[in-house]
């Protein structure tokens, strides 16, 4: 029940969430930022994005604006899977509880019968 057919968008969202939450992303993102700033500082007056790096700020804002909802889509789908999994676990636990109650009742009946047999045997025993 939990397995599902993933659309291209679902697979993309999972990939973005997986990569966006990894050390590889953080390190590569840090390297790109440092390289961007360094190159623009070295180019001085010929830089495509001179200090205060307005284009870099725009790119970062667009990245965050696109990445956040994609990651949320992946998290929402994972949450739905977790909710279904917990519902299935609850159903299994309820079934197990019901069977345990039935077994306990059966054991009580067997114990009562053994007590009756023990009582009958004690009465038949000569004194």
N, C-alpha and C positions, 0 to 999 in steps of 0.2 A: 504494500500500500504506500510505503514511503518513497519507493523508487518512482521516478517520474520521467517523462520525456522532456528534456531541456530544450528550450528554443535557443536560437543563436544569441538573443539578448540575455537569456539566463546564463549561458556559458560565458558570455562576455562580462557580465556583472560579477560572476564568481571569480573569473580571472583577474579582473580589476581589483576586487576586494582582497583576493589572495596576495597579489603583488603589492597593492597599496599598503598592506599591513605587514610588510616584510622588511628585514634589514637590508635586503638588496635594493628595495625602493629607496629607503632612507639614505643609504650610502650613495647610490647613483644620483639621487636628487641633490644631495649635498655637493657632489662633484660637479654636476651641471651648474648649480648656482655659483660655486666658487669660480668655475671656468668662465661663466658669463660675465661676472663682475671683473675678473682679472683681465679678460680680453678687452672689455670696454674701457677699463682704466688704462691699459697699455696703448690703445688706439687714440686716446685723448680726444683731440678735436675731430677725428674721423670716425669716432665710435657710432655705431648704429643706435645705441641706447646709453647716452652719457649719464653720469651721475646726476640725479638721484634714481636712475634706473626705472623710469616710468613704464617702459615697455615690459620690463621684467615683472613689475607689480601687476600689470594687466594680464600677463601670461599666467602668473600664479593665481590671480583671482579667477580666471577662466578655468584653470585646472581644478581648483577647489569647487567651483560652481558645477562642474560636470562630474567630478569624481564622487562628491558626497551623495547625490541621489543614486548613482549607480551602486555604490557600496550599500546604501540603505535598501535597495531592491534585493540584493543578495542576502542581507540580514533578515529582511522580512520573509523571504522564502525559507531561510533556515529556521526562523522562528515558527513558521507554519509546520515544518517538519518536526520540530521539537514538541510542539503542542500535540500533534497527532501521535507521536511516539509516547508522550506521557499519557494520553487517553488510552492507548493500547495497553500500556503498562498497568493503568488503573483497572481496566477490564480484566486483565489476567489476574491481578491481585484479588479482585472481587470474586472471580471464579474459584481461585485457590482457597479463599476464605470460606466460601460456600462448601467446598469439598471437605475442608478441615472440620467444619461444623458437623457435616454428615458423618465423618469418620468418628468424631468424638461421641456423637449420639450412639453410633453403632457399638463403640467400645463400652459405653455406659450400659447398653442393653446386654452385651456379653458379660460384663462384670456382674450385673444383676442376676443373670442366669447362673453364673458360677456360684454366686452367693446362695442361690436357691438350691443348687446341687449340693453344695457343701452342707447346707442346713439339713437337706434330706438324708445325706450320708450319715451325718451325726445322729440323726434320729433313729436310723436303722441299726446303728452300732449297738451291740449288747453292752449293758452296763454292769 
